[in-house]
Amino acid sequence: MIRVWYSLYDRLLQRRALEVAFAKVRRAAGAPGIDGQRVTDFEANLGEELNRLAHELQSKTYRPLPVRRVTIPKPGGGERHLGIPAVRDRVVQQALLNVLQPIFDPTFHPSSYGYRPGRSCQQAVSKATLFLRKYERQWVVDMDLSKCFDRLDHGLILAAVKRRVTDGSVLNLIRLFLESGVMVDGQWQPTEVGSPQGGVISPLIANIYLDAFDQEMKRRGHRIVRYADDILILCKSESAAHHALAVATSYLEGPLLLTVNVEKTHVTHAARGVKFLGVEIGTRWIRIQRKKVAAFKEKVKRITRRSSPVNLVKVIRDLNPVLRGFANYFRMANCRGEFDRLMSWIRRRLRAKQLALWKKPSRLHRRLRQLGYRGDFPKMHMRRWRNSRSPQSSFAIPNGWLTEQGLFDLSTVETGVLPQVT
């Protein structure tokens, strides 16, 4: 029996609830909303700001500001619209999220992994791998939804929340967030559908909305793995996969009023590789998608530009978080060779950077003599890429020296590591 909650709004009025919410907003940082107020500005007058929010919530005079529209390019082409709420609105959304998440999350489909506490992309990949290999569901429907967050129907959102939470004040607060509008080029535009991607509470709203799809597929006996709007349906035959695609499309575009991207949605077999969350999953392997490797290399190139005057120690310090993030995420793949090749290339980038900083061959030769090398050293162009692989540069800037400067080594990371799931 599903428990229904009748009175929750008073939990938002407690000063401690707002303080806990702000602490999470502060850790997340983020850009300011349309009012230009930064998290640090809000914190400078924290007591006054929280008292004002508590009073507005108590008196039911709280009104969220419109979100600030930010457009970012999508890796595969096109654009994604983000909505950045004001800091004060992020605090209220976080407080509301803290109340609602423990109510809804335990009832979500077990194969839903996006934006849920204690769940991760790696677990989603592990679950898909389990279905592919152990249960031999190797025909896969790879579904893509067009602008999912932008097309969530407000009436369906509120109806889904109301099945578990009947507190009218909480429902009205959610409605206020959904209908607050968006500022585009200084002009207010209404938001009649959608939940702004970038809002604190939007991921929970999307999960509540899409859980109806998850449960319908479960009721029909289909095995799915979903991370936000990335959906895999795993089947035992090609005909079953095409049937599942038809069923899923009918439900998503019918009762849920969403749009399936027919150009990106397709049926594939695991032998050809299933692209999911940045990796390709095969029957016996997992590898990093080439576009993810290319994007990583672009980040490294920006940090290690030879034209920049930044010294190598600072470059390594800036580079390490990028290397750690990439390694920690993609260690789930069978990528030992890929990590080794990338590390060799990164060291070469750093050698090229140091040669450019030295500018003159005499500086390089002085370094070699300091290290105990003797003889006549040929002159070379210090800014040519090919010279970064010369014996002179390798002797002057050995791997061990780069390690001593604190360079994180991808090649030391254990790969092929997937979390256990059931």
N, C-alpha and C positions, 0 to 999 in steps of 0.2 A: 504493500500500500504506500502510495506517494504522500509524503507529509506536505501539508500546505501551511505557509507562514502568513499570519494575519497582521502582525504589528512589528515592524522593523525600523521605522523612521526615527524613533527616539534614539537608536544607537548612533545615528549620525550627529546628534546634538551634543554628544559628550566631547568635552575639550580633548580628552586623551585620544579619542578616535581620530580627531583632526590632526593632532600632533604626530601620531603614528603614520597617518597618511602623508603628511608633509615630509617625514623622514624618508619615505620611499620615493617621493617625487624628487627630493634633493639628491638621492643616490643616482637616480636616472638622469638628472640634469636636464638637458634638452633646451631647445630654442624658445624665445619668448613668443607669446601670442600677439594678437593685434594691438594690445595695450603697450607693448614694448617692455613690460616688466619681466626681469630675469629672476631666476630662482634666488640668486644672491640678494636682489632687491627685496624680494618677499621676505627672506630670512632676516634682513636688517630690521624689519618692523614686525617680526613674527607674532608677538603677542597681540598687537593691534589688528593684524590681518586675520588671525584665527578667531579673535573675538567678533570681528565684523562678520565673518562667515557663519559663525555659530548663531549670531543674532538674526542674520538673514534667513538661515535655514529654520530657526525657531519660529520666526514671524511669517514664514512662507513668502518672503519678498525676494528670495534669491533668484537671480536670473543669469544664466551663463552668457558670456560674450560669444559672438560669432567666432568660428575658428579661422585661423590664418591659412590660406591656401598656399601650399608649396608643391611645385611640380618637379619631379625627378625623372630622369630617363630610365627606362626598363632595360635590363641587359639584352633581351631579345628584340629590342626595338619598341617604339611607342613610348608613352609616358604614364607615370603613376601619380595620382593626386593624393597628397597628404594634407590632413587638416590638423593644424597645431593649436590646441586650446591654450588659453591664458593660464598662468601658473595657478591662480586661485581656483579655476575650474578643474585643473588637473588634481588639486588637493581634494576637492569634493568628489570627483570621479573615483579617486583612489580610495577614499573612505567608503564610498558605495560599493566598490569592487571588493573591499575587505569584508563587507557584510554579505554580499551575494555569492561570492566564489565558493565558500564552504557549503552553501546550500545546493548549488547546481553541479559543481564539479564531480562529486561522488556518483552522480547518476548518469554521467556522460558515457558514451560508448567506449569500451576498453581499448579500441584501436584508434581512438582520436588522441593525437599527441600535441597539437599546436597550442601554444600559449596556456599550458596547464601546469600547475605547480608540480615539481618533481618529474616532469616529462620533457623529452628532448627530441631533436631531430635524429640523433643517433639511435634512440629507442624505436622511432618510427621506421628507420631503415632496417633495424634488426628484426622488427615484426614482419616487414615485407619479405626479408630474407628467409625468415622462418616459414612463411607460407609457401615461398617458391621452392625451397629445398626439402624441408621435412614433409610438408603436405603435398608437394608436387603440383602446386597451383601455378603453372608456368605460363599460362595465357593471361595477359594482364591488360586491363582497360586503364589507360593513363588519361585522366580527365583534367581539363583545364576550364575554369570558370572565368567569364569575361567580367572584369571589374566587380568582383563579388561584394566587397564592402560598400561600393557605391550603389548597389542595387537591392540591398536588404530592405524589405517592405516594413514600414513603421508599424502598421497594424498587426502584421504577423509577429514582429518582435515583441510588442506589448502583450499580445495574446499568449505567446510562448512563456513570457515571464509570469503572466497572471496565473498560469496553471500551477505555479509553485509559490508565488508571492502575490497576495491579494491586497497588500497595504496600498491604498490609493495614493498616499503621499510619495511613496517610493516609485510607483508607476508614473506619477506626474513628473517627478524629477528626471526619470529616464526620458520621458517625452520632451522635456525642456532641452535636454542635451541633444536629442535627435533633431529638434526643430530650431536649434539656435542659429542656423544659417552659416554662411561662409563669406569671407571678404575676399573679393577678387579684383585686383587693380583699384582698390579703394572703394569698390561698390559692393553693397550687401546683396547676397543672393540667397533665396530661401532653399532649405534642404527638405524636400518633400519625400525623398527616399534616401536610403543609405545611412551608414554610420561612419563618421570620418576616420579613415585609416590614419592613425597617429594619436587618436584619443586613448586615454588610459583604459576606459571601460569597453572600447570597441571590440577587442579580441574576445572578451567574454560574451558580448552580445552576438558576435558571429558564431561562436561555439554553441550558444543556446539555439540560435536560428538553424544551424546546420545539423544539430543533433537529431532533428526530426528526420533528416535524410539518413543519417547513420542508423537510426532505429528501424526505419523502413527497410533498409538493405539487410539488416540483421533479421528482421521478421521474415524476409523472403529467402533467407539462407545464404546470402552472398557474403563473402569475406572481403573486408575493406581495410585499408590503412589510410587515414586522413591526417594531414598536417595543415590546419587552417583550410585554405581553399585548394590545396594540392591533394588530389584523390587518386588512389589506386584501388581497383577492384580485381581480385585475383581468382582465376578460374582454372578448371582442369581441362577445358577444351576450347577450341576456337569458337565453336558455335555457342557455347555457354557464355563466352566473353562478349560476343555480339549481342546476345540476349540481355546480358547484364547492362551493357551500354544503353540499349533501348529503354530498359526499365529505369535506369538512373536518370537518363536524359528526360524521360517523361515526368519523373517526380520533381526533378530540379526546376524544370521549365514550367511545370504545371502548378501544383500546390505551393511551391516555394518562390515562384515568379522570378527565377534567376535565368541567366543565359549561359549555355554551354558554348565554349569556343570550339566550333567544329574544325577549324584549321589545325588546332593543336591537340585536340582529343583524338585518340586512336587506339587501336588494339595491336599489341605487339607480343612477342614471345621472349622469354627470359634469355634464350640463347643469343638474341640480338642485343640484349642489354636493355634494362628498364631505367630510364632517367627519372631520378627522384631526389629532391633536396640536395642537389649539387653533385651527386654520384650516379654512376651507372651500375645497376645490380645485375649480375649474370648468374648462371646456374652454379658456377664454381668460383666466381670472383666478384669483387667490388672495386671499381676504379673511379678516380676523380674525373669529372666531366672536363673536357678540354677547355671549354669556355671559362671554367673556374680557375684552371691553371693560368690561362691567359690574363684573367683579371688580376690574379695574385702577382704575376710578373709585372704588370703595369704599375701596381702599387710600389713594388720594390724599385722599379726604374725611377719613379718620381722621387723616392727618398734618396736614391744613390746617384742623382744627376751629377755628372762631372763638371757641369758649369756652376754648381753651387759652391760657395766658399766655406761651407760648414766642415769642421774637422771630422776625421773618421770616427773618433770616439762618440761624438754626438750623433753621427749617422747611425752607428750601431745601436745606440740607445733608442733612437726613433724607430729603427727597423725591428728590434726584438719583439715588441707587442704584435706586429703584423705576422712575424714568423710563428710565434707561440699560438696565436689565434688560428692560423691556417693549420698548423700541426695538430692542435687539440681537436679541431673539428674533423679533419679528414683522416685522422689516425684510424678511423673505422674502415677505411679502404685498404686494399692490398696494394700499397703504394711505396714499398721500400725502395724500389728502383727509382721511382719518381722523386722521392725525397732526396735521394743521393744525387740525382742529376740537378735538381733545383739548388741543392747546397753548393755543388761545384760551380754552378752559374753565379750564385750570389757572391761567393768568394771572389770570383773573377770580376764581378761588378765592383766590389770593394777595392780590389787591387787597381782597377782602372781609375777609380775615384782618387785613391792615394797618389798614383802617378800624376794625375792632373793637378793635385794639390802641390806636389813637389815642383812641378813646372819644368825644371831643368834636369837633364841627366846627371849633372854633378851632384845633385841632392840624393839621387838614387844610388850613385856610386859611393858616396860618403856613408850611406846606410849599410851598403854591402861590406865596406871595410870595417865598420863598427861591429859587424857580425862575424868578422874574421876571414872574410873572403879576400883573396889576393889576386893580383894580375891586372891586366888591362881589360876594361869592360867596354864593349862597343856602345857607341851613342845610339839613341833611338828617339823617335817622336813620342813624347810623354802623353799625348792625348789620343793616340790611335788605339782603337779597341783591340786590334790583333796583338798589340804589345803587352796587353794585360795577361796574356798567357805565355809570355816569354819566360825562360829560366831565370832571368834577372829579377823579374817581378815576383816570381814564386819564392826565390831565395830571400829577397828583401822583406816580403810580407808572407811568411809561411802560415799554414793553417793554425799551428800552435799559437802564434802571436795573435791571430784574430780571436782565437778562443780566450786568450788571456785578457783581451779587451772586452770580454763579456758577450761575444757573439753567440746567440742561441743556435744550436746545431740541430737541424731537422733530421739528420741521419741517425741521431741517437734515440729518436722517438720510436717506441714500439708501435707497429702498424697491424692492421687486420684485427683490431680490438673492437668488438661489438658488445654492448651491454646485454645481459640476459633478460629476456621477456618471455611472457607466457601467453 
